[in-house]
Amino acid sequence: MSNPESNNNSGVRYEPGEAPPPLLSIGLGFQATALILANIVLVCTIVMRAAGETDLYLSWAVWASVIICGLTTALQAIRIGGFGAGYFHLMAGAPAFIAISITALAAGGPELLAALVIVSSLVPFIVSARLSLLRQVLTPTISGTVTMLIPVTVMPYVIEMLDDVPQGSSVLPGSVSFFVTVCVIAMILLTASGRVRTWAPIIGIVIGSVVAAMFGIYDYERVAQATWIGFPEIAWRGINLDFGREFWAILPAFIFLVLIESLKTIGTTVAVQNVSWCRTRAVDFRSTQSSIAILGVGNLLSGIAGTVPTAVSPWSIALVEATGVAARRIGVVTGAIIIFFAFLPKLIATILSIPSPVIAGYLAILMIMVFIAGIKTVMQDGIDHRKGLIVGAAFWAGIGFQNAVIYPEFFSEFLAGMLQNGVVAGGFLAIILTVFVEFAAPRRSRIKVPFTLDSLPRIANFLGEFTSKSGWGDQMAERLVAVSEETLLTFYHSKKSGDDETDRQVVLVARKDRDAAILEFVISTFEDNIQDQIAFLGKQVSEESIEQEVSIRMLKHIASSVRHQQFRNTDVLTIRVEAVKRTASGNLI
């Protein structure tokens, strides 16, 4: 039985629920802030300046974005109710919205932008609430492919940053600073362990900045002119609630981009979960739902403030991979530091004065980490020829669209040029191919029964008819019935004491996949994840759990793979059972 969850991730030093030392937490918080603050400021600056907005409104928009990103970064870690992933997630500006935000500002100013961002912010809330309905396309294949494509879209900006040096300077200082930063970080990550590895990125940035200063490309003047404490003048323009022609013309593009950002959030959240535990666990889609909800909160606040939308940053994946620290405390500390910096212009200037080639070196290493995290996500449930084709086609299509080599004269205008973004194009193709595979699959059989052990005879009859239609014999029927019994017993033993299951239903969907049967159980939520229980089987056994462990061991013995997706109020357990075959000697296998 293939169980990737049994793999160890020995690089993790602090898991989400653990508390790193205060000094380490603060240091990593500053490190994350240094990385993300430039993104927040630059996205706002590009949009507002390209649209011809005043410096007064630019200052307001940047300040509001910094506050919102800091607040939502902290909320992602805290996880209050259905909001927040409970993992270290960085929230930042959304570069995908740059072009369409400029269009909105040109068409109706900040008032129109505010209305569009507010209305489109409802989409993540809807996706979060109904995520279980999208489970057929929320696969590790799609999430991993989207994660792998993130470096494809970022690396062109990294290359451009190499030439971003003061006017009159040669490109040599920038290239040397970039090379030194990359080498320092890479050497520490390759040779060091423990605490030293944790500080690798910030050591590389400091040494790279020192080299840049020796070449005279560090911007001391920006730091000197900035005040220590400051608050921007309120320049809020209100919200345009007329919903005129310009609003309806631009809204579809905003909605599509928010859907794409929701998909990216799923991929990022899955990848963060995969790198945050010493022993990799099954993906908790309840955490993913809560993360998407925070995306909606961030965009709603951005719309109210009249600034650009926010997004979940993939850089948290790389930071966890590079430092081995996945503690939630880092997210809270980082969020607090980001908000603190919003009132300290001089500290913001200090970070923004880090030369672009140094930041480029840092990003280059982080994007390598993100790419590897994407590969791990794709391989999570194994890979066959269909998954391989989807990943390969989507990845190379993303590269082709990102580099404008696939009919650029057409796609530069189609869907407002959104398919020129590698993540959008590759993710879109991966979804289309996955949906096609689902529709091309053999017809499914379905039964809905009450969640009681008395339903087992009805399930047995249903599976008997299914195996007969599929051309399998009695041995396969017995195997499927055994799997169903052990699954229902496991769920039954997992329920909380005092739970009333009279209104609960079990939906069982069965389909044939070549020489195997795929059984999908949909049932009300329980606390334990069966996929994790199989991975950790035998670690802790109590008298109360012995019956449940027997069922899990039986399930592990019969099924060839088990995947347990937990959503709010819904659990989906997908089990693959290989068909019974006879060897040349007549033995069953």
PyMOL commands that set and color helices and strands:
alter all, ss='L'
color gray80, all
select helices_A, chain A and resi 4-6+22-50+55-78+95-120+122-129+131-134+140-161+171-191+195-198+200-214+220-225+245-275+285-305+315-323+328-342+345-352+356-378+385-402+408-411+414-420+422-440+453-469+474-494+530-535+543-558
alter helices_A, ss='H'
color red, helices_A
select strands_A, chain A and resi 90-93+310-313+445-450+505-513+516-523+561-567+570-578
alter strands_A, ss='S'
color yellow, strands_A
deselect
rebuild
show_as cartoon
